[in-house]
Amino acid sequence: MGTLKNRIVELLAHEPGLSDREITNRLTGVGTPQQPVNQACRSLAEKGVIRRRKRSDGLIGNYLRTTNPSEYRQQPRATTQEDDALSEDNIKAVLKEWLVNQGWDVSVAWGRTQGIDMEAFRENDRWIIEVKGRGSRSAMRVNYFLGVLGETLQRMNDPNARYSIALPDLPQYRSLWERLPSLAKKRTGISALFVDRHGKVTLSDAV
């Protein structure tokens, strides 16, 4: 299976004019978050692969700029994490929608923007979330896990805030979280959010 962008291009070759929601329904399932598809389509439009224009029903449709989709097909080995449903920014997009649906106001530091990755507010509640993406190797994921814990600890200056790390729902990340001593989780109050490639979010509380 190719990257998300490749799959979108192949789909639009057969069904031109689909909206982001319609593409999401076909590629990842009805009701799954559409932010990863939205980001991918915007990126493809910026690169001149597709054009986005309003349809007669008022929705934005996506159209290939060529009748030969293979012209833009990317090889999996040549892609970057930005093409991955489990990249850091795609995880942020899924989490933002998940939080907004629960009544949170969310600000996100996209890409390499400095500062808190995600900060959410709901009435008097504040939630700080630091995010990491898939990582390409086992050792890299260990470093990502330790790094996101360290970044979260450095953010802990509000005794009333909630603090979480967010990671791809992969066996290695699950194992690393489970191996973190319960006492450490309890003392810090850090919880974990796991996001799978279909946009499902699972919360693992600190205690």
Summary of the structure (lengths in Angstrom):
residues: 207
radius of gyration: 18.5
end to end distance: 38.1
largest distance: 58.6
contacts: 613
relative contact order: 0.11
helix: 43%
strand: 21%
